[in-house]
Amino acid sequence: MSSSLNQVQIIGNLGKDPEMRYLPSGNAVTSFSVATTESWKDKEGNKQEKVEWHNVKVFGKLAEVAGEFLKKGGQVFIQGRLETDKWTDKEGKDRYTTQIVASDMKMLGLSKNAPTHQVSPPSQALSQTEQQKAANRAVLRKM
């Protein structure tokens, strides 16, 4: 049986303000980078850190929300899939860029101007009722 899974989830901080543009179709697309940090202690007990940068692309209504409310340094949860684009540089060499195409986004540590709900494309998101049931189950497990 042949099957595959292309799914990524990250929580990190924006490296710079998002860049939003509109495609000829009128569909919004927003691009930004997210840093995730791994920390550990080495053999001598010194704290070490490694920062990994992730390029993220968001489309549609989710892109408009990201472009309006995400800011440099803000923390965000991203879920999506990996996609690699091939392009040719000025010298004619093939280059590749891997990015996360987000299907779900949740702003963490929200500012007072940001929406307080999770923003997801309707076709890929849980319904509000399903989200509320999941939240209720999580609260009950903590009790």
Secondary structure, DSSP 8 states (H G I E B T S, - for coil): -------EEEEEEESS--EEEE-TTS-EEEEEEEEEEEEEE-TTS-EEEEEEEEEEEEEHHHHHHHHHH--TT-EEEEEEEEEEEEEE-TTS-EEEEEEEEEEEEEEES--TTS-SS-B--GGGS--HHHHHHHHHHHHHHH-
